[in-house]
Amino acid sequence: MISITTSSHDYWDTILLLLDPNGVPALSSDDAWKYFAAFDWVAPSNGTYRLRVAFFEGVITGTLRAARK
């Protein structure tokens, strides 16, 4: 089980993309918890999954936290 949630004190409206061990998108999330991305998901296979997280507004900067729930 993989459980991730994003948060930020600087900005809101995050999006995330989870890539499987082959680099193929496995799932994405947007606005799952208020304006933050989050998910609970059972991985179909072992391996190293990569998480890409960003704000929708490409010109903003600030601290973004992606954490296990």
PQR file with spaces between the fields and no chain letter, atoms N, CA, C, O and H, PARSE charges and radii, in Angstrom:
ATOM       1  N    MET     1       0.854   -1.181    0.000 -0.4000 1.5000
ATOM       2  CA   MET     1       0.000    0.000    0.000 -0.0000 2.0000
ATOM       3  C    MET     1       0.892    1.234    0.000  0.5500 1.7000
ATOM       4  O    MET     1       1.818    1.346    0.803 -0.5500 1.4000
ATOM       5  N    ILE     2       0.605    2.143   -0.897 -0.4000 1.5000
ATOM       6  CA   ILE     2       1.296    3.424   -0.960 -0.0000 2.0000
ATOM       7  C    ILE     2       0.274    4.504   -0.633  0.5500 1.7000
ATOM       8  O    ILE     2      -0.766    4.594   -1.285 -0.5500 1.4000
ATOM       9  H    ILE     2      -0.147    2.052   -1.550  0.4000 1.0000
ATOM      10  N    SER     3       0.569    5.330    0.381 -0.4000 1.5000
ATOM      11  CA   SER     3      -0.321    6.425    0.776 -0.0000 2.0000
ATOM      12  C    SER     3       0.490    7.702    0.822  0.5500 1.7000
ATOM      13  O    SER     3       1.433    7.813    1.606 -0.5500 1.4000
ATOM      14  H    SER     3       1.414    5.257    0.910  0.4000 1.0000
ATOM      15  N    ILE     4       0.136    8.665   -0.008 -0.4000 1.5000
ATOM      16  CA   ILE     4       0.864    9.927   -0.114 -0.0000 2.0000
ATOM      17  C    ILE     4      -0.117   11.088   -0.025  0.5500 1.7000
ATOM      18  O    ILE     4      -1.232   10.999   -0.538 -0.5500 1.4000
ATOM      19  H    ILE     4      -0.630    8.575   -0.644  0.4000 1.0000
ATOM      20  N    THR     5       0.286   12.167    0.616 -0.4000 1.5000
ATOM      21  CA   THR     5      -0.478   13.411    0.616 -0.0000 2.0000
ATOM      22  C    THR     5       0.489   14.577    0.478  0.5500 1.7000
ATOM      23  O    THR     5       1.618   14.514    0.963 -0.5500 1.4000
ATOM      24  H    THR     5       1.192   12.240    1.033  0.4000 1.0000
ATOM      25  N    THR     6       0.054   15.627   -0.175 -0.4000 1.5000
ATOM      26  CA   THR     6       0.886   16.817   -0.326 -0.0000 2.0000
ATOM      27  C    THR     6       0.327   17.941    0.528  0.5500 1.7000
ATOM      28  O    THR     6      -0.863   17.969    0.842 -0.5500 1.4000
ATOM      29  H    THR     6      -0.863   15.679   -0.570  0.4000 1.0000
ATOM      30  N    SER     7       1.203   18.868    0.899 -0.4000 1.5000
ATOM      31  CA   SER     7       0.786   20.053    1.646 -0.0000 2.0000
ATOM      32  C    SER     7       1.815   21.145    1.439  0.5500 1.7000
ATOM      33  O    SER     7       2.954   20.879    1.055 -0.5500 1.4000
ATOM      34  H    SER     7       2.170   18.845    0.644  0.4000 1.0000
ATOM      35  N    SER     8       1.406   22.372    1.697 -0.4000 1.5000
ATOM      36  CA   SER     8       2.309   23.512    1.572 -0.0000 2.0000
ATOM      37  C    SER     8       1.737   24.674    2.370  0.5500 1.7000
ATOM      38  O    SER     8       0.527   24.899    2.374 -0.5500 1.4000
ATOM      39  H    SER     8       0.481   22.588    2.009  0.4000 1.0000
ATOM      40  N    HIS     9       2.609   25.406    3.042 -0.4000 1.5000
ATOM      41  CA   HIS     9       2.193   26.637    3.716 -0.0000 2.0000
ATOM      42  C    HIS     9       2.325   27.818    2.772  0.5500 1.7000
ATOM      43  O    HIS     9       1.785   28.891    3.041 -0.5500 1.4000
ATOM      44  H    HIS     9       3.592   25.223    3.039  0.4000 1.0000
ATOM      45  N    ASP    10       3.036   27.632    1.670 -0.4000 1.5000
ATOM      46  CA   ASP    10       3.301   28.735    0.741 -0.0000 2.0000
ATOM      47  C    ASP    10       2.251   28.856   -0.351  0.5500 1.7000
ATOM      48  O    ASP    10       1.847   29.966   -0.696 -0.5500 1.4000
ATOM      49  H    ASP    10       3.475   26.761    1.451  0.4000 1.0000
ATOM      50  N    TYR    11       1.801   27.731   -0.904 -0.4000 1.5000
ATOM      51  CA   TYR    11       0.867   27.741   -2.022 -0.0000 2.0000
ATOM      52  C    TYR    11      -0.030   26.529   -1.961  0.5500 1.7000
ATOM      53  O    TYR    11       0.141   25.672   -1.094 -0.5500 1.4000
ATOM      54  H    TYR    11       2.130   26.829   -0.624  0.4000 1.0000
ATOM      55  N    TRP    12      -0.976   26.446   -2.858 -0.4000 1.5000
ATOM      56  CA   TRP    12      -1.895   25.327   -2.918 -0.0000 2.0000
ATOM      57  C    TRP    12      -2.076   24.912   -4.368  0.5500 1.7000
ATOM      58  O    TRP    12      -1.461   25.492   -5.262 -0.5500 1.4000
ATOM      59  H    TRP    12      -1.115   27.143   -3.562  0.4000 1.0000
ATOM      60  N    ASP    13      -2.886   23.947   -4.598 -0.4000 1.5000
ATOM      61  CA   ASP    13      -3.212   23.386   -5.903 -0.0000 2.0000
ATOM      62  C    ASP    13      -2.054   22.576   -6.486  0.5500 1.7000
ATOM      63  O    ASP    13      -1.450   22.955   -7.490 -0.5500 1.4000
ATOM      64  H    ASP    13      -3.386   23.475   -3.871  0.4000 1.0000
ATOM      65  N    THR    14      -1.764   21.458   -5.834 -0.4000 1.5000
ATOM      66  CA   THR    14      -0.694   20.560   -6.270 -0.0000 2.0000
ATOM      67  C    THR    14      -1.245   19.470   -7.188  0.5500 1.7000
ATOM      68  O    THR    14      -2.441   19.176   -7.200 -0.5500 1.4000
ATOM      69  H    THR    14      -2.254   21.151   -5.019  0.4000 1.0000
ATOM      70  N    ILE    15      -0.348   18.900   -7.935 -0.4000 1.5000
ATOM      71  CA   ILE    15      -0.648   17.744   -8.775 -0.0000 2.0000
ATOM      72  C    ILE    15       0.509   16.764   -8.616  0.5500 1.7000
ATOM      73  O    ILE    15       1.655   17.182   -8.455 -0.5500 1.4000
ATOM      74  H    ILE    15       0.623   19.139   -7.925  0.4000 1.0000
ATOM      75  N    LEU    16       0.226   15.484   -8.658 -0.4000 1.5000
ATOM      76  CA   LEU    16       1.318   14.511   -8.567 -0.0000 2.0000
ATOM      77  C    LEU    16       1.134   13.414   -9.596  0.5500 1.7000
ATOM      78  O    LEU    16       0.025   13.126  -10.047 -0.5500 1.4000
ATOM      79  H    LEU    16      -0.705   15.144   -8.789  0.4000 1.0000
ATOM      80  N    LEU    17       2.243   12.819   -9.946 -0.4000 1.5000
ATOM      81  CA   LEU    17       2.286   11.718  -10.903 -0.0000 2.0000
ATOM      82  C    LEU    17       3.185   10.641  -10.323  0.5500 1.7000
ATOM      83  O    LEU    17       4.320   10.915   -9.935 -0.5500 1.4000
ATOM      84  H    LEU    17       3.143   13.053   -9.580  0.4000 1.0000
ATOM      85  N    LEU    18       2.681    9.421  -10.262 -0.4000 1.5000
ATOM      86  CA   LEU    18       3.455    8.277   -9.784 -0.0000 2.0000
ATOM      87  C    LEU    18       3.861    7.445  -10.992  0.5500 1.7000
ATOM      88  O    LEU    18       3.015    7.009  -11.773 -0.5500 1.4000
ATOM      89  H    LEU    18       1.758    9.199  -10.577  0.4000 1.0000
ATOM      90  N    LEU    19       5.174    7.229  -11.134 -0.4000 1.5000
ATOM      91  CA   LEU    19       5.712    6.426  -12.233 -0.0000 2.0000
ATOM      92  C    LEU    19       6.076    5.041  -11.716  0.5500 1.7000
ATOM      93  O    LEU    19       6.658    4.913  -10.639 -0.5500 1.4000
ATOM      94  H    LEU    19       5.860    7.584  -10.499  0.4000 1.0000
ATOM      95  N    ASP    20       5.738    4.011  -12.473 -0.4000 1.5000
ATOM      96  CA   ASP    20       6.060    2.646  -12.057 -0.0000 2.0000
ATOM      97  C    ASP    20       7.553    2.363  -12.291  0.5500 1.7000
ATOM      98  O    ASP    20       8.258    3.221  -12.823 -0.5500 1.4000
ATOM      99  H    ASP    20       5.264    4.115  -13.347  0.4000 1.0000
ATOM     100  N    PRO    21       8.041    1.188  -11.908 -0.5600 1.5000
ATOM     101  CA   PRO    21       9.470    0.887  -12.051  0.2800 2.0000
ATOM     102  C    PRO    21      10.004    1.001  -13.483  0.5500 1.7000
ATOM     103  O    PRO    21      11.211    1.143  -13.676 -0.5500 1.4000
ATOM     104  N    ASN    22       9.125    0.940  -14.484 -0.4000 1.5000
ATOM     105  CA   ASN    22       9.544    1.090  -15.880 -0.0000 2.0000
ATOM     106  C    ASN    22       9.433    2.518  -16.383  0.5500 1.7000
ATOM     107  O    ASN    22       9.700    2.784  -17.555 -0.5500 1.4000
ATOM     108  H    ASN    22       8.144    0.824  -14.327  0.4000 1.0000
ATOM     109  N    GLY    23       9.039    3.454  -15.502 -0.4000 1.5000
ATOM     110  CA   GLY    23       8.893    4.847  -15.896 -0.0000 2.0000
ATOM     111  C    GLY    23       7.560    5.182  -16.534  0.5500 1.7000
ATOM     112  O    GLY    23       7.375    6.286  -17.047 -0.5500 1.4000
ATOM     113  H    GLY    23       8.822    3.238  -14.550  0.4000 1.0000
ATOM     114  N    VAL    24       6.628    4.240  -16.507 -0.4000 1.5000
ATOM     115  CA   VAL    24       5.300    4.434  -17.084 -0.0000 2.0000
ATOM     116  C    VAL    24       4.377    5.043  -16.022  0.5500 1.7000
ATOM     117  O    VAL    24       4.384    4.579  -14.882 -0.5500 1.4000
ATOM     118  H    VAL    24       6.778    3.343  -16.090  0.4000 1.0000
ATOM     119  N    PRO    25       3.582    6.072  -16.362 -0.5600 1.5000
ATOM     120  CA   PRO    25       2.654    6.628  -15.373  0.2800 2.0000
ATOM     121  C    PRO    25       1.706    5.557  -14.828  0.5500 1.7000
ATOM     122  O    PRO    25       1.032    4.859  -15.586 -0.5500 1.4000
ATOM     123  N    ALA    26       1.671    5.445  -13.509 -0.4000 1.5000
ATOM     124  CA   ALA    26       0.801    4.470  -12.852 -0.0000 2.0000
ATOM     125  C    ALA    26      -0.481    5.136  -12.365  0.5500 1.7000
ATOM     126  O    ALA    26      -1.555    4.540  -12.443 -0.5500 1.4000
ATOM     127  H    ALA    26       2.219    6.012  -12.894  0.4000 1.0000
ATOM     128  N    LEU    27      -0.379    6.369  -11.862 -0.4000 1.5000
ATOM     129  CA   LEU    27      -1.552    7.125  -11.437 -0.0000 2.0000
ATOM     130  C    LEU    27      -1.165    8.580  -11.265  0.5500 1.7000
ATOM     131  O    LEU    27       0.012    8.931  -11.172 -0.5500 1.4000
ATOM     132  H    LEU    27       0.494    6.854  -11.798  0.4000 1.0000
ATOM     133  N    SER    28      -2.194    9.415  -11.224 -0.4000 1.5000
ATOM     134  CA   SER    28      -1.988   10.841  -10.946 -0.0000 2.0000
ATOM     135  C    SER    28      -3.075   11.279   -9.980  0.5500 1.7000
ATOM     136  O    SER    28      -4.081   10.594   -9.796 -0.5500 1.4000
ATOM     137  H    SER    28      -3.150    9.130  -11.299  0.4000 1.0000
ATOM     138  N    SER    29      -2.852   12.435   -9.366 -0.4000 1.5000
ATOM     139  CA   SER    29      -3.817   12.940   -8.401 -0.0000 2.0000
ATOM     140  C    SER    29      -3.843   14.462   -8.449  0.5500 1.7000
ATOM     141  O    SER    29      -2.820   15.117   -8.650 -0.5500 1.4000
ATOM     142  H    SER    29      -2.034   12.991   -9.516  0.4000 1.0000
ATOM     143  N    ASP    30      -5.040   15.002   -8.260 -0.4000 1.5000
ATOM     144  CA   ASP    30      -5.262   16.439   -8.214 -0.0000 2.0000
ATOM     145  C    ASP    30      -6.531   16.675   -7.397  0.5500 1.7000
ATOM     146  O    ASP    30      -7.551   16.023   -7.619 -0.5500 1.4000
ATOM     147  H    ASP    30      -5.870   14.469   -8.097  0.4000 1.0000
ATOM     148  N    ASP    31      -6.459   17.600   -6.463 -0.4000 1.5000
ATOM     149  CA   ASP    31      -7.627   17.996   -5.667 -0.0000 2.0000
ATOM     150  C    ASP    31      -8.272   16.840   -4.912  0.5500 1.7000
ATOM     151  O    ASP    31      -9.491   16.821   -4.744 -0.5500 1.4000
ATOM     152  H    ASP    31      -5.630   18.130   -6.283  0.4000 1.0000
ATOM     153  N    ALA    32      -7.483   15.886   -4.457 -0.4000 1.5000
ATOM     154  CA   ALA    32      -8.020   14.759   -3.693 -0.0000 2.0000
ATOM     155  C    ALA    32      -8.319   15.147   -2.247  0.5500 1.7000
ATOM     156  O    ALA    32      -9.230   14.595   -1.629 -0.5500 1.4000
ATOM     157  H    ALA    32      -6.492   15.901   -4.593  0.4000 1.0000
ATOM     158  N    TRP    33      -7.562   16.086   -1.714 -0.4000 1.5000
ATOM     159  CA   TRP    33      -7.741   16.580   -0.351 -0.0000 2.0000
ATOM     160  C    TRP    33      -7.703   18.100   -0.431  0.5500 1.7000
ATOM     161  O    TRP    33      -6.629   18.701   -0.459 -0.5500 1.4000
ATOM     162  H    TRP    33      -6.822   16.534   -2.215  0.4000 1.0000
ATOM     163  N    LYS    34      -8.877   18.715   -0.467 -0.4000 1.5000
ATOM     164  CA   LYS    34      -9.018   20.151   -0.729 -0.0000 2.0000
ATOM     165  C    LYS    34      -8.364   20.435   -2.072  0.5500 1.7000
ATOM     166  O    LYS    34      -8.760   19.847   -3.078 -0.5500 1.4000
ATOM     167  H    LYS    34      -9.750   18.227   -0.444  0.4000 1.0000
ATOM     168  N    TYR    35      -7.372   21.320   -2.117 -0.4000 1.5000
ATOM     169  CA   TYR    35      -6.671   21.593   -3.377 -0.0000 2.0000
ATOM     170  C    TYR    35      -5.338   20.858   -3.463  0.5500 1.7000
ATOM     171  O    TYR    35      -4.505   21.177   -4.311 -0.5500 1.4000
ATOM     172  H    TYR    35      -7.050   21.798   -1.300  0.4000 1.0000
ATOM     173  N    PHE    36      -5.135   19.882   -2.594 -0.4000 1.5000
ATOM     174  CA   PHE    36      -3.883   19.142   -2.567 -0.0000 2.0000
ATOM     175  C    PHE    36      -4.071   17.743   -3.147  0.5500 1.7000
ATOM     176  O    PHE    36      -5.152   17.157   -3.082 -0.5500 1.4000
ATOM     177  H    PHE    36      -5.811   19.623   -1.905  0.4000 1.0000
ATOM     178  N    ALA    37      -2.986   17.233   -3.713 -0.4000 1.5000
ATOM     179  CA   ALA    37      -2.993   15.885   -4.277 -0.0000 2.0000
ATOM     180  C    ALA    37      -2.770   14.866   -3.164  0.5500 1.7000
ATOM     181  O    ALA    37      -2.027   15.124   -2.217 -0.5500 1.4000
ATOM     182  H    ALA    37      -2.109   17.709   -3.766  0.4000 1.0000
ATOM     183  N    ALA    38      -3.411   13.721   -3.281 -0.4000 1.5000
ATOM     184  CA   ALA    38      -3.259   12.644   -2.297 -0.0000 2.0000
ATOM     185  C    ALA    38      -3.792   11.358   -2.910  0.5500 1.7000
ATOM     186  O    ALA    38      -4.630   11.381   -3.812 -0.5500 1.4000
ATOM     187  H    ALA    38      -4.015   13.511   -4.050  0.4000 1.0000
ATOM     188  N    PHE    39      -3.289   10.234   -2.401 -0.4000 1.5000
ATOM     189  CA   PHE    39      -3.823    8.954   -2.848 -0.0000 2.0000
ATOM     190  C    PHE    39      -3.454    7.840   -1.881  0.5500 1.7000
ATOM     191  O    PHE    39      -2.476    7.932   -1.139 -0.5500 1.4000
ATOM     192  H    PHE    39      -2.609   10.216   -1.668  0.4000 1.0000
ATOM     193  N    ASP    40      -4.258    6.792   -1.909 -0.4000 1.5000
ATOM     194  CA   ASP    40      -3.986    5.501   -1.275 -0.0000 2.0000
ATOM     195  C    ASP    40      -4.069    4.506   -2.421  0.5500 1.7000
ATOM     196  O    ASP    40      -5.067    4.468   -3.142 -0.5500 1.4000
ATOM     197  H    ASP    40      -5.052    6.717   -2.512  0.4000 1.0000
ATOM     198  N    TRP    41      -3.033    3.706   -2.593 -0.4000 1.5000
ATOM     199  CA   TRP    41      -2.980    2.829   -3.764 -0.0000 2.0000
ATOM     200  C    TRP    41      -2.173    1.584   -3.451  0.5500 1.7000
ATOM     201  O    TRP    41      -1.147    1.651   -2.774 -0.5500 1.4000
ATOM     202  H    TRP    41      -2.223    3.737   -2.007  0.4000 1.0000
ATOM     203  N    VAL    42      -2.637    0.457   -3.943 -0.4000 1.5000
ATOM     204  CA   VAL    42      -1.912   -0.806   -3.781 -0.0000 2.0000
ATOM     205  C    VAL    42      -1.108   -1.044   -5.051  0.5500 1.7000
ATOM     206  O    VAL    42      -1.666   -1.187   -6.139 -0.5500 1.4000
ATOM     207  H    VAL    42      -3.471    0.403   -4.492  0.4000 1.0000
ATOM     208  N    ALA    43       0.210   -1.085   -4.896 -0.4000 1.5000
ATOM     209  CA   ALA    43       1.101   -1.314   -6.037 -0.0000 2.0000
ATOM     210  C    ALA    43       0.952   -2.749   -6.531  0.5500 1.7000
ATOM     211  O    ALA    43       0.956   -3.677   -5.723 -0.5500 1.4000
ATOM     212  H    ALA    43       0.664   -0.969   -4.013  0.4000 1.0000
ATOM     213  N    PRO    44       0.819   -2.949   -7.850 -0.5600 1.5000
ATOM     214  CA   PRO    44       0.662   -4.301   -8.374  0.2800 2.0000
ATOM     215  C    PRO    44       1.956   -5.113   -8.416  0.5500 1.7000
ATOM     216  O    PRO    44       1.923   -6.330   -8.602 -0.5500 1.4000
ATOM     217  N    SER    45       3.102   -4.435   -8.243 -0.4000 1.5000
ATOM     218  CA   SER    45       4.378   -5.156   -8.279 -0.0000 2.0000
ATOM     219  C    SER    45       5.415   -4.433   -7.430  0.5500 1.7000
ATOM     220  O    SER    45       5.276   -3.246   -7.136 -0.5500 1.4000
ATOM     221  H    SER    45       3.130   -3.447   -8.093  0.4000 1.0000
ATOM     222  N    ASN    46       6.449   -5.161   -7.044 -0.4000 1.5000
ATOM     223  CA   ASN    46       7.561   -4.570   -6.303 -0.0000 2.0000
ATOM     224  C    ASN    46       8.434   -3.761   -7.240  0.5500 1.7000
ATOM     225  O    ASN    46       8.362   -3.917   -8.459 -0.5500 1.4000
ATOM     226  H    ASN    46       6.561   -6.125   -7.283  0.4000 1.0000
ATOM     227  N    GLY    47       9.254   -2.904   -6.674 -0.4000 1.5000
ATOM     228  CA   GLY    47      10.186   -2.115   -7.461 -0.0000 2.0000
ATOM     229  C    GLY    47      10.266   -0.706   -6.932  0.5500 1.7000
ATOM     230  O    GLY    47       9.646   -0.369   -5.924 -0.5500 1.4000
ATOM     231  H    GLY    47       9.313   -2.778   -5.683  0.4000 1.0000
ATOM     232  N    THR    48      11.031    0.111   -7.618 -0.4000 1.5000
ATOM     233  CA   THR    48      11.195    1.507   -7.232 -0.0000 2.0000
ATOM     234  C    THR    48      10.223    2.366   -8.035  0.5500 1.7000
ATOM     235  O    THR    48      10.316    2.449   -9.260 -0.5500 1.4000
ATOM     236  H    THR    48      11.535   -0.163   -8.437  0.4000 1.0000
ATOM     237  N    TYR    49       9.304    2.993   -7.340 -0.4000 1.5000
ATOM     238  CA   TYR    49       8.344    3.907   -7.951 -0.0000 2.0000
ATOM     239  C    TYR    49       8.863    5.326   -7.741  0.5500 1.7000
ATOM     240  O    TYR    49       9.448    5.631   -6.702 -0.5500 1.4000
ATOM     241  H    TYR    49       9.228    2.926   -6.345  0.4000 1.0000
ATOM     242  N    ARG    50       8.653    6.178   -8.715 -0.4000 1.5000
ATOM     243  CA   ARG    50       9.099    7.571   -8.614 -0.0000 2.0000
ATOM     244  C    ARG    50       7.888    8.480   -8.564  0.5500 1.7000
ATOM     245  O    ARG    50       6.893    8.258   -9.255 -0.5500 1.4000
ATOM     246  H    ARG    50       8.178    5.930   -9.560  0.4000 1.0000
ATOM     247  N    LEU    51       7.990    9.507   -7.734 -0.4000 1.5000
ATOM     248  CA   LEU    51       6.907   10.447   -7.531 -0.0000 2.0000
ATOM     249  C    LEU    51       7.323   11.816   -8.054  0.5500 1.7000
ATOM     250  O    LEU    51       8.377   12.331   -7.680 -0.5500 1.4000
ATOM     251  H    LEU    51       8.798    9.686   -7.173  0.4000 1.0000
ATOM     252  N    ARG    52       6.511   12.399   -8.908 -0.4000 1.5000
ATOM     253  CA   ARG    52       6.721   13.758   -9.425 -0.0000 2.0000
ATOM     254  C    ARG    52       5.594   14.618   -8.883  0.5500 1.7000
ATOM     255  O    ARG    52       4.418   14.305   -9.067 -0.5500 1.4000
ATOM     256  H    ARG    52       5.655   11.981   -9.211  0.4000 1.0000
ATOM     257  N    VAL    53       5.958   15.699   -8.216 -0.4000 1.5000
ATOM     258  CA   VAL    53       4.958   16.573   -7.608 -0.0000 2.0000
ATOM     259  C    VAL    53       5.262   18.012   -7.994  0.5500 1.7000
ATOM     260  O    VAL    53       6.423   18.420   -8.012 -0.5500 1.4000
ATOM     261  H    VAL    53       6.913   15.954   -8.066  0.4000 1.0000
ATOM     262  N    ALA    54       4.220   18.783   -8.305 -0.4000 1.5000
ATOM     263  CA   ALA    54       4.401   20.186   -8.683 -0.0000 2.0000
ATOM     264  C    ALA    54       3.143   20.972   -8.337  0.5500 1.7000
ATOM     265  O    ALA    54       2.101   20.407   -8.006 -0.5500 1.4000
ATOM     266  H    ALA    54       3.276   18.451   -8.290  0.4000 1.0000
ATOM     267  N    PHE    55       3.272   22.276   -8.423 -0.4000 1.5000
ATOM     268  CA   PHE    55       2.123   23.171   -8.352 -0.0000 2.0000
ATOM     269  C    PHE    55       1.593   23.363   -9.772  0.5500 1.7000
ATOM     270  O    PHE    55       2.352   23.248  -10.734 -0.5500 1.4000
ATOM     271  H    PHE    55       4.118   22.735   -8.692  0.4000 1.0000
ATOM     272  N    PHE    56       0.310   23.651   -9.912 -0.4000 1.5000
ATOM     273  CA   PHE    56      -0.224   23.937  -11.240 -0.0000 2.0000
ATOM     274  C    PHE    56       0.335   25.242  -11.783  0.5500 1.7000
ATOM     275  O    PHE    56       0.563   25.366  -12.987 -0.5500 1.4000
ATOM     276  H    PHE    56      -0.307   23.744   -9.131  0.4000 1.0000
ATOM     277  N    GLU    57       0.554   26.202  -10.921 -0.4000 1.5000
ATOM     278  CA   GLU    57       1.103   27.485  -11.349 -0.0000 2.0000
ATOM     279  C    GLU    57       2.608   27.332  -11.501  0.5500 1.7000
ATOM     280  O    GLU    57       3.313   27.211  -10.500 -0.5500 1.4000
ATOM     281  H    GLU    57       0.369   26.102   -9.944  0.4000 1.0000
ATOM     282  N    GLY    58       3.114   27.336  -12.720 -0.4000 1.5000
ATOM     283  CA   GLY    58       4.519   27.039  -12.986 -0.0000 2.0000
ATOM     284  C    GLY    58       5.512   28.098  -12.555  0.5500 1.7000
ATOM     285  O    GLY    58       6.707   27.811  -12.477 -0.5500 1.4000
ATOM     286  H    GLY    58       2.541   27.435  -13.534  0.4000 1.0000
ATOM     287  N    VAL    59       5.062   29.317  -12.271 -0.4000 1.5000
ATOM     288  CA   VAL    59       6.011   30.386  -11.951 -0.0000 2.0000
ATOM     289  C    VAL    59       6.183   30.603  -10.457  0.5500 1.7000
ATOM     290  O    VAL    59       7.004   31.427  -10.054 -0.5500 1.4000
ATOM     291  H    VAL    59       4.091   29.550  -12.335  0.4000 1.0000
ATOM     292  N    ILE    60       5.439   29.895   -9.628 -0.4000 1.5000
ATOM     293  CA   ILE    60       5.565   30.098   -8.192 -0.0000 2.0000
ATOM     294  C    ILE    60       6.680   29.234   -7.618  0.5500 1.7000
ATOM     295  O    ILE    60       7.058   28.217   -8.200 -0.5500 1.4000
ATOM     296  H    ILE    60       4.773   29.225   -9.955  0.4000 1.0000
ATOM     297  N    THR    61       7.187   29.644   -6.495 -0.4000 1.5000
ATOM     298  CA   THR    61       8.179   28.858   -5.770 -0.0000 2.0000
ATOM     299  C    THR    61       7.751   28.805   -4.299  0.5500 1.7000
ATOM     300  O    THR    61       6.969   29.636   -3.838 -0.5500 1.4000
ATOM     301  H    THR    61       6.880   30.470   -6.022  0.4000 1.0000
ATOM     302  N    GLY    62       8.260   27.850   -3.599 -0.4000 1.5000
ATOM     303  CA   GLY    62       7.934   27.722   -2.180 -0.0000 2.0000
ATOM     304  C    GLY    62       8.226   26.307   -1.736  0.5500 1.7000
ATOM     305  O    GLY    62       8.734   25.495   -2.509 -0.5500 1.4000
ATOM     306  H    GLY    62       8.896   27.175   -3.973  0.4000 1.0000
ATOM     307  N    THR    63       7.910   26.019   -0.513 -0.4000 1.5000
ATOM     308  CA   THR    63       8.142   24.713    0.058 -0.0000 2.0000
ATOM     309  C    THR    63       6.933   23.832   -0.172  0.5500 1.7000
ATOM     310  O    THR    63       5.801   24.219    0.118 -0.5500 1.4000
ATOM     311  H    THR    63       7.497   26.679    0.115  0.4000 1.0000
ATOM     312  N    LEU    64       7.182   22.649   -0.695 -0.4000 1.5000
ATOM     313  CA   LEU    64       6.140   21.663   -0.926 -0.0000 2.0000
ATOM     314  C    LEU    64       6.528   20.402   -0.180  0.5500 1.7000
ATOM     315  O    LEU    64       7.682   19.978   -0.236 -0.5500 1.4000
ATOM     316  H    LEU    64       8.102   22.335   -0.931  0.4000 1.0000
ATOM     317  N    ARG    65       5.596   19.809    0.506 -0.4000 1.5000
ATOM     318  CA   ARG    65       5.867   18.590    1.258 -0.0000 2.0000
ATOM     319  C    ARG    65       5.029   17.457    0.698  0.5500 1.7000
ATOM     320  O    ARG    65       3.813   17.587    0.555 -0.5500 1.4000
ATOM     321  H    ARG    65       4.658   20.154    0.552  0.4000 1.0000
ATOM     322  N    ALA    66       5.673   16.354    0.384 -0.4000 1.5000
ATOM     323  CA   ALA    66       5.002   15.113    0.000 -0.0000 2.0000
ATOM     324  C    ALA    66       5.368   14.092    1.071  0.5500 1.7000
ATOM     325  O    ALA    66       6.548   13.809    1.276 -0.5500 1.4000
ATOM     326  H    ALA    66       6.660   16.248    0.500  0.4000 1.0000
ATOM     327  N    ALA    67       4.388   13.546    1.745 -0.4000 1.5000
ATOM     328  CA   ALA    67       4.674   12.665    2.880 -0.0000 2.0000
ATOM     329  C    ALA    67       3.771   11.449    2.872  0.5500 1.7000
ATOM     330  O    ALA    67       2.678   11.468    2.306 -0.5500 1.4000
ATOM     331  H    ALA    67       3.429   13.775    1.578  0.4000 1.0000
ATOM     332  N    ARG    68       4.248   10.392    3.510 -0.4000 1.5000
ATOM     333  CA   ARG    68       3.416    9.210    3.709 -0.0000 2.0000
ATOM     334  C    ARG    68       2.307    9.571    4.682  0.5500 1.7000
ATOM     335  O    ARG    68       2.514   10.341    5.620 -0.5500 1.4000
ATOM     336  H    ARG    68       5.136   10.377    3.970  0.4000 1.0000
ATOM     337  N    LYS    69       1.144    9.014    4.452 -0.4000 1.5000
ATOM     338  CA   LYS    69       0.023    9.248    5.377 -0.0000 2.0000
ATOM     339  C    LYS    69       0.137    8.328    6.539  0.5500 1.7000
ATOM     340  O    LYS    69      -0.705    8.359    7.436 -0.5500 1.4000
ATOM     341  H    LYS    69       0.976    8.388    3.690  0.4000 1.0000
